[in-house]
Amino acid sequence: MEFSSKLLEKAVNEMAQLPGIGKRTALRLVLHLLKQPKDQTRFLTQALMAMREEIKLCKSCHNISDAEVCDICQNPKRNHHIICIVEDVRDVMAIENTNQFKGVYHVLGGKISPIDGVGPSQLTINSLVDKVKQGDVEELIFALSPTMEGDTTNFYIFKQIKDYPIKTSTIARGIAVGDELEYADEVTLGRSILNRVPFENSLKNT
């Protein structure tokens, strides 16, 4: 792809680094920005910079937040004794869109995947176990995607907390094995949360 401007080429190359964006799509987006008023491009740049520099991770659940503690964790109407364990913020958004879960979350930041070099220490598992040890947790809901890595992560966490007097459950397998949670439709995901089953039952089926 030949460029008449080095500045244009640099902008396209940077845009093309985004997931799912090839060089042609990146060029189309950059050319679109060039056609817009300069203020609009400036607002976009300022929003991205503010997000990158000011966004925080909730110190309680590790969800993305504008404050030290996210809105969900601060909400007194949520059931803070029920924690839904998810991989990342996209899963929180997916479950929230169902309007079927009224507890709080714990974002792991990934799944155990030795082939990718991701072990338990790279995730927020220790802080989750600490919450259980404090005695305020009544139920943990395992809501990771039903992949091999998700099942491995679920089982690892279960082993860490199995001696504590809490209920453990997993979302019903209305989500097809191998699917990512964020791509499930809201009705299916909502039913999977409502019809969750004891985690021990899922172990018998593997």
N, C-alpha and C positions, 0 to 999 in steps of 0.2 A: 504494500500500500504506500503510494507516494504522497508526500505532503508538501504543500506550497509554503508552509509556515512551521518553523521549529516549535513555536509556542503551541500551535494547534496539535502537532504530533505529540508533544509532552502531555498535553491535557488528555488526549485520546489514550495514550499509553497508561496514564494513571487511572482513568475511568475503566479501562479494560481489565484492571486487576480485581474489580468487584466480581463476586460470584455470579455466574450465569450471564456475564456481559462479555461478548466477543468484540473484536476490533471494529466490525461494521456497526454493531449496536452502539458501541462507545462513540464512534464518529457521529452517528445520528444524534445522540444525546448532546454531545459537545456543540454541534452545529445548531441544535435547537436553543441551547443556552446563549449562543452568540446572537441569535435573532431576538432574544428577550431584552427588555430594558435592563440597563446595568444595575439598577437598584434591586431587581429581582434576583440576579446572580449574586449580588452582595448579600442579600438576606439569606440565601441558601448557604453561602460560605460561612456567614456568621452563625447560623443555626448549627452547622456541622462542627465548627470550632468550639462553640459553647457546649455541645453535647460531648465532644471528646475531652474537654478540659474540666468540665464541671460535674459530669454525671458520676454517681457513686454506686456502690453495691451496698444494699441494706445490711447493716451489721447483725441483723437477726436472721434473715432468711436468704441473704445473698442475691436477692432479686435486684434488677436495675432500678435505681431510685434517684430522685432529685435531692432527697434529704438522707440523714444518717439512718433513719428507719423508714421503710416504704409505707405507702398509704394502706396497704392490706394489713401489714403487721400493726399499724397504729389504730386500725378500725376496731372499736370496742364491740361491734356487732358480730365480728367473726368469732368462730369457735377456736380459741388458741390451744385447745387440748387435742385437736386433730390436725396432723401435719401431712400434707401431700408432698411426696418426694418426686421431684422432676429433674430432667436433665438440664434444661436451660430456660431462659426467659420466654422463648417462643412457646414452650409448653404451658407456662403460666397463662399466657395470653389465650391459648387455645382452650384451656379448661375454664378460664374466666368467662369466655364467650358463651359457654353452655349455660351459665347461671344456675348450675346444679350443685356447686361446691361452696360451702360457707365456712370452711376451716381456713388454715393458713398453709403456707408452702415452705419447702426447703429446696433451694436450687443447688444442685451438685456441681454444676459447671462442666458436665461431661459424663462419660461412662467409662468404666474400667475396660481398657483395651490394650493388652500387652503388645499386640502387633503394631500399635500406634505409639507405644511408649507411654501410655497413660495408666498409672497405677493409682491405688487408693490415696496416696499422699498428695496427688495432684488435684484431688476433689475435696469437697467440703464435708467429707464423711465424719471427721473427728468432731466438728462442731455440732453435727446432728446427734452423734452419740452423747455428747455433753448435755444436750437438751433432754434426752431420755434419762440420763443419770440424775438430772435435777428433780425428776419425779412429777413434772407437770403435764407430761404427754400421756394421753389415753389411747390414742390410735395413730399408727403410721400407715399411710396408704402408699404403696409402691406404684408409681404411675410412669415408669420409664417405658420407652418404646419396646415392644415385644421382639427384640432382636437378641442374638447370642450375647452381645455386650451388655444389653439391658438386663437380661436374666442373670448374668454373672455379677453385675453390680448389685442387683436386688439380693442375691444370695449372700454376698459378702456382708452387706449391711445387716441382713437378718442374723447372721452369725454373731455380729458384734452386739446385738441388743436382745437376743433370744432369752437371756436369763432375767430380763426385767419384766415386771408384771404389766405389760401393755398389749393391746390388740394390734396385730399386723394383718393388713389386707392388701389385695392387689386389684387393679381395675379388671373388670370382666373382659374376657377375650373376644369382645365384639370387634376389637381392633385386630386386623389380620396379622399373623406372625410375619415379622420382617418389616412391617410398616413403621414409619416415623409418626409419633403422636401428633405433631403439628399439622399433618396432612389429613387427619381423620375429620369427617364431617361432624358438626356440632351435635347433632342428634345422637349419632353413634357414640361419640365421646361422652356425652352427658349420661347416656344409659350405662356406659361402662363404669362411670364413677358411682352412680346410684346402685348398680347391681354388683358392686365389688364383692370379692370372695376372700375368705381367710387365706393368708399367704401360704400356709402349710398345704392347702389343697392344690395350689399351683405347683408345689414341689412334687406331688404325687403324679402330676400329669406330664412331667418332663422326663 
